Amino acid sequence: MINIRKSEDRGAANHGWLDTKHSFSFAQYYDPEHMGFGPLRVINEDWINADSGFPTHGHEDMEIVTYIVDGALEHQDSMKNGSIIRPGDIQRMTAGTGVRHSEYNASNEAPVHLLQIWILPEKEGLEPGYEQAHFTAKEKQGKLRLVGSRDGRDGSVTIHQSVDLYASLLEAGDQISHDLKGKTSVWLQVVKGSLSANKAALKAGDGASITDEKTLKVEATEGAEFLLFHFT
């Protein structure tokens, strides 16, 4: 069964410096029908203006994954990590017992476009942690590239939850198939372009929950980029 969360139905807010879309309830946007999907609690699509960003603020008991679509984001945190995240990078921050961080557009000219993802951890009170990895376009082209997992295999970042997170880039007409192993909880988020998932049409910004399917077949109807969360 596939249930589509259309891009235009998401929560939205424009703060001038920040334009944001919420797939699930977040901040001032509350929708009891869309509180998350299993451990997946937040998918926010953000556009942050040049020389703008989130000043230092705190988080606890959450796995925070940042995926850059276009531009660059500067990260600083209370664990003394500092980095600039660009397209192809995956950043995972375990908030655990408490972390403070800031996120600013690293450019004074162009906006940064990103997805920020929150996943509930397998348990509370984890030691705070940070990890970042880069995956080339070639690694994701025409295939599912594992970028996050519980055990950190194949060079993926470690996410403290039973999830395999994949990223993929497809050209028009490309097809991929993924074994869902019977009863599943899968979320597909389209980042760019358009595609079909088991014949259901999806476009940029759309998400879809996929349950009780044996196989997922994805075909790009134009050049597409997407993330796939497979909870095991």
C-alpha positions in Angstrom: 0.0 0.0 0.0 1.3 3.5 -0.9 0.0 6.7 0.7 1.2 9.9 -1.0 2.0 13.1 1.0 1.8 15.7 -1.7 4.3 18.6 -1.7 1.5 21.2 -1.8 -0.2 19.7 1.2 2.8 20.1 3.5 2.9 22.7 6.3 4.6 25.9 5.2 6.1 29.0 6.7 8.0 31.9 5.3 10.1 33.9 7.7 11.8 36.1 5.1 15.2 34.7 5.7 13.8 31.1 5.8 11.2 29.4 3.5 10.3 26.0 4.9 8.0 23.1 4.2 7.1 20.5 6.8 6.1 16.9 5.8 5.1 16.3 9.4 3.9 18.4 12.3 6.6 20.8 13.4 6.8 24.1 15.4 3.6 26.1 14.7 2.4 23.6 12.2 0.2 20.9 13.8 -1.6 18.2 11.9 -2.7 15.2 13.9 -2.9 13.1 10.7 0.8 13.7 10.0 2.8 13.4 13.2 5.5 11.3 11.6 6.0 7.8 10.2 7.3 5.3 12.7 10.6 6.6 14.1 10.7 9.2 11.3 9.6 12.4 13.1 10.6 15.4 10.9 11.4 16.0 7.2 11.8 19.8 6.8 12.7 21.2 3.4 14.4 24.5 4.0 15.6 27.4 1.8 17.9 29.7 3.8 18.9 33.1 2.4 22.5 34.2 2.0 24.1 35.4 5.3 21.2 33.9 7.3 20.6 30.9 9.4 19.7 29.3 12.8 21.6 30.8 15.7 22.8 28.5 18.5 20.0 26.4 19.9 19.6 23.1 21.7 18.4 19.5 21.0 18.0 16.4 23.0 17.2 12.7 22.3 17.0 12.9 18.5 19.0 11.7 15.5 19.4 14.7 13.3 20.3 14.1 9.6 21.1 16.9 7.2 21.1 16.5 3.4 22.2 19.4 1.2 20.4 19.8 -2.1 22.1 23.0 -3.3 24.5 25.4 -1.8 26.5 25.1 1.4 25.7 25.1 5.2 28.1 26.0 7.9 27.7 23.9 11.1 29.1 24.6 14.6 28.2 22.7 17.8 29.0 22.3 21.5 31.0 19.1 20.8 33.5 21.5 19.1 32.7 20.2 15.6 32.8 22.8 12.8 32.2 22.0 9.1 30.7 23.1 5.9 28.2 20.7 4.4 27.7 20.6 0.6 25.7 18.5 -1.9 26.8 14.9 -1.6 27.4 15.2 2.1 25.4 13.5 4.8 25.7 14.8 8.4 24.4 12.9 11.4 24.2 14.5 14.8 23.1 12.5 17.9 21.6 15.0 20.2 21.3 12.5 23.1 21.7 14.0 26.5 22.0 17.5 25.0 23.7 19.3 22.1 23.8 23.0 21.1 24.6 24.0 17.6 24.2 26.7 14.9 23.5 26.4 11.2 24.2 29.2 8.8 24.2 29.6 5.0 27.9 29.5 4.2 27.4 31.9 1.2 26.9 35.6 1.2 25.4 35.4 -2.3 23.3 32.3 -2.9 20.6 30.5 -0.9 21.2 27.0 0.5 18.5 24.3 0.0 18.5 21.4 2.3 16.5 18.7 4.0 16.7 18.4 7.8 15.5 15.0 9.1 14.8 14.0 12.6 14.6 10.3 13.6 13.7 9.2 17.1 16.7 7.2 18.6 16.4 3.6 19.8 16.7 4.8 23.3 17.0 8.1 25.2 20.1 9.4 27.0 22.7 8.5 24.3 26.1 10.2 24.4 26.1 13.1 21.9 27.9 12.4 18.7 28.7 13.7 15.2 29.5 12.1 11.9 29.8 13.3 8.3 30.4 11.4 5.0 30.5 12.3 1.3 28.9 10.3 -1.5 29.7 11.1 -5.1 27.0 11.5 -7.7 28.5 8.4 -9.5 28.0 6.3 -6.4 24.2 7.2 -6.4 23.6 7.2 -10.2 21.1 4.6 -11.3 21.2 2.8 -7.9 20.4 3.0 -4.3 23.4 4.0 -2.3 23.3 3.3 1.4 24.2 6.6 3.2 22.9 5.9 6.7 22.4 2.7 8.7 22.3 1.3 12.3 25.6 -0.4 11.9 27.4 2.1 9.7 28.2 -0.4 7.0 29.5 0.4 3.5 30.8 3.7 4.7 27.3 5.0 5.7 26.9 7.2 8.8 25.6 5.5 11.9 22.0 6.3 12.8 20.9 5.0 16.2 17.7 3.4 15.0 16.9 0.3 12.9 16.9 2.1 9.5 18.7 1.9 6.2 18.7 5.3 4.5 19.5 5.3 0.8 20.1 8.1 -1.7 19.6 7.8 -5.5 20.0 9.8 -8.7 18.1 8.6 -11.7 18.0 9.8 -15.3 14.7 9.7 -17.2 13.8 6.1 -17.9 16.1 4.6 -15.3 14.5 1.9 -13.2 15.6 0.3 -9.9 14.0 -2.4 -7.7 14.3 -2.8 -4.0 13.4 -5.9 -2.0 11.2 -4.9 0.9 11.2 -8.4 2.5 7.5 -8.6 3.2 6.1 -6.5 6.0 7.9 -3.2 5.9 7.8 0.5 6.9 9.3 2.6 4.1 9.2 6.3 3.4 10.3 7.7 0.0 11.0 11.4 -0.3 11.5 13.0 -3.7 14.1 15.7 -3.7 14.2 16.7 -7.4 12.4 15.7 -10.6 9.6 13.2 -10.8 9.3 9.4 -10.7 6.8 6.6 -10.2 7.0 4.2 -7.2 5.1 1.0 -7.8 3.3 3.0 -10.5 2.3 5.8 -8.2 3.3 9.2 -9.6 5.5 11.4 -7.4 7.1 14.8 -8.0 9.7 17.0 -6.2 8.6 17.6 -2.6 6.3 14.6 -2.5 6.7 11.9 0.0 5.1 8.4 0.2 4.7 5.8 2.9 5.0 2.3 1.6 3.7 -0.6 3.7 3.1 -4.3 3.2 4.7 -4.4 -0.3 7.2 -7.1 -1.3 9.1 -5.0 -3.8 9.5 -1.4 -4.5 10.0 -0.5 -8.2 11.0 3.1 -9.0 11.2 4.6 -12.5 12.2 8.1 -13.2 9.9 10.0 -15.5 12.5 12.8 -15.7 15.8 13.3 -14.0 15.2 12.6 -10.3 16.8 12.5 -6.9 15.3 10.8 -3.9 15.8 9.5 -0.4 14.5 6.1 0.8 14.1 5.3 4.5 13.7 1.5 5.1 12.8 0.8 8.7 13.7 -2.8 9.7 
